[in-house]
């Protein structure tokens, strides 16, 4: 997981107790201390233990904005499990997690069990040069060419770029536009208009409201509406385990 003050991959553990389906704990280590995600009375909350040892509630995954037609959705919109990912195109851990989620969608997406929603969470402190610009570019691509091409853009960008604001956009973006068959000038005009600046900020604000402090930050939503936090670039087996738990929630 990429924190806004330090690059640090998290190692989270999920404990599944079949006698208490609501008990899921994902622990992540961040520079500010231990961030612990727990389910309390069926509501998932985030608490932050600072270096001074003061524990404060910083967000709830139940505050995730409802998924609608304005979202970038891969898979069945009516799937029993929805994974909402808040991601940064310049984050190296998001780059890794993109591959994991593509693998997840091959197993669960094609059967209609899981839908994947991509939302913007560029980290300005880490990627001030490219983060928001690429986020806006992806939104413009979606406007001009549709949802399918948005996902093509996302996959191609993560595939071709080195992350951490080291991407030469003047070289990479024209190549991607050519690969996905979209007019470069139209995209650039859309981006320069700033029309998606508010939308991107709304995504960022919602990520923070739900407890997101780094990327990738994901929320798994069951058919019943119960939410589960998924922090960092978790491996395929961990994501799969959480999906199976969510699928059992009716």
N, C-alpha and C positions, 0 to 999 in steps of 0.2 A: 504494500500500500504506500502511496506517495503522499506524505504529510506536507502541509503548506510551509513548514519550517525546516524539514529535513527529509531526505530520501530514506525511507525505511520500509522494507517489506514486512508485513505482519505475518505472524504464525498463529492462526486462530484455531481453537479446538471446539468442536461441537459435541455436546454430551446429549445422547438420546436415551431417555428413560421411558420405556414403554408404559410404565404405570403413571407417568406424569407427562403427557404429550406436550404440555405447554412449556416444559423446562428445556430451554435451549440456551447455551452460553457460548458466545464467541468472544474470545479475549484477544485484544490486539495491543501491541506495545508501541506507543507513540512517544515523541520527545517530551511532551508535557506530563507524561506519567502513564498510568494504566487507564485505558478506556474500556469499560466493561459494559457489554450489552446483555440485558436480561429481560425475561418475560415476567411481569408482575401483574397478577390479576388479569391475565389475558392481554395486557397492554405492554408492548415492548418499549422500554425506555433506555436512554443512554445517560450514563453518569460519567463525570470526568473527575478523576482524582488528581489534583494539581500537586506540584512539588511541595506545597505547604500542607498537603494532606486534606484539603477542604474538598468535600464531595458536592458537586452541583449537577443538577439535572440539565442536560444540554440539548435534548431533543428526543422525539419519539418517532419511531418508524410508522406509527399510525397516522402521522401527519403527512404521509406521502400524498402528493396531488393525484387525484383520480386520473386514470388513463383515459384519453379520449382520442378522437380522430386527428387531432393536431400532433399527436405523438408519432415517433418513428417506431413502428411495430413490425417485428419479424415473427411470422407464425400466425396461429389462429388467435384473433383478438378475443375470442370467447373461451380460450383455454382455461382449464381449471387452476393452473398455476401461471402467474405472471412474474417475470423478473425485471424489475426496473433498475437499470444501471445508470449511475451518474458518472460520466467519464470525461477524461481530458485527452484530446488527440495527441498531445505531446508527452503524455505520461508513459514511461517504459513498462510499468506494471499493468496499465490499461492495454498496452500492446500485447502483452502476454495473455491477459485475461480474454482478449478478443478471440484468440485461438481456442481457449477453453470453452467459451460460450458458443462458438461455431460448432464445436464437437458436441456440446449439450444439445444444440438445436437439431443436429443430425439424428440424435437418439430420441429426443422428446418433442421436437418441433414438428417433424414430419408426421407424427402420429396425432398431432393436435393437442398434446398434453401441456405444452409449455409455450408461452409467448415471451419474447424478449423486447423490452422497450429501452431505447437509447435516449438519454438526456444529457445535456451539456453541463460540465463542471470543470471548466478551465481554471487552473490554479495560477492566479496572477503573480503571486510571489515567486513562483518557480518558473513560469513560462510567460513572462510579460510580452515577449516579442511575437510569439506565434499562437498562443493558446486560444484567445478569443477570436483571432482572425480565422483560424481553421474552423472553429465552431461555427462562425458566421458563414464561412464558405460551404460547409456541409448543409446548413439550413437553406442556403440559396440553391444548392444543387437539388435538394429535395423539392423546392418550389418549382424549379424549372423542368425537372425530369421525373419527379415522382419518388415514392417511397422505395421502390425496388432499386433505383439508381443511387439513392442515399446510402443504402447498405453496401452497394458495390464501391462507392466512394470510400466509405469507412474502412472496409476490408483492404482496399488497395492502399490507402494512406498508411495504415498501420504496417502493411507489408513492406512498403518502400522507404519508410522514414526511420531515422535513428533515435528520435525522441529527445526530450530534455532541451527543447528550443534550439536544437542543432540542425533542424531541417531547413534546407534551402528551398523556400517555397517558390521562388522564381523558376526553379528547375523542375521540382517535383509536381507542382499543381498542373502545369501545362501538359505534362505526360499523362497524368490521371484523367484530365479532361478529354484527352484524345482517346484514352483507353475505354472510357465509359460513354463516349460519343456526345459530349455536351459543349456548347459554345462558350469559349473562354471569356470573351468580351461581355457576354450577358451575365455570367457569374460575377465578374469583377465589378460590373455596374451595380448589381444587386448588393454585393458586400459593401461597396463604398457608400451606399445609401444609408447604411446603418439601420435598416428596417428590422433587423433581428436582434438588435442590442438589448432591448427590453425583454424579449423572450429568453435570451441566454441568461440574463440576470435573474429572471424568474426561476429558471432551472437551478441556478446556483443557490438562490435563497431557499428553495425547497429542499435541496440536498442538505444544507446546513440545518434547516429546521428539523429534518428527520434524524439528525445526529451525525451526518457526514462531515468528517474533518480531513479527509484525504481521498485519493482516488486509486483504483476504482472503488466506489461505494454503491452497493446494491441492496435492494429490498425485495425479498421474495414474498409474494402475496398469494394466499390460498383462495380457493373458491369461496370459502366462508368469510373472507376478508381479513383473516388473521395475517399479521405481518411478521417476517423474520429478517433480521439483519445479516448481511453478508459483506464483511469488511475485508478489503484488500484483494489481491490476485490469488484467490483460493484455487487449489488444484481441482481437477475434474471430479475426483472421488468425493471431495467435500461438498461441492455444489450438487452432485448427484444425491448425496445423502440428505441434504436439506430439501431438495425437490421431493424425494420420496416421503419425507415427513409432511410436507405441505400437501401432497396429494391425498393423504389420509384425513386431512381436515375437511370435513363436510359442511 
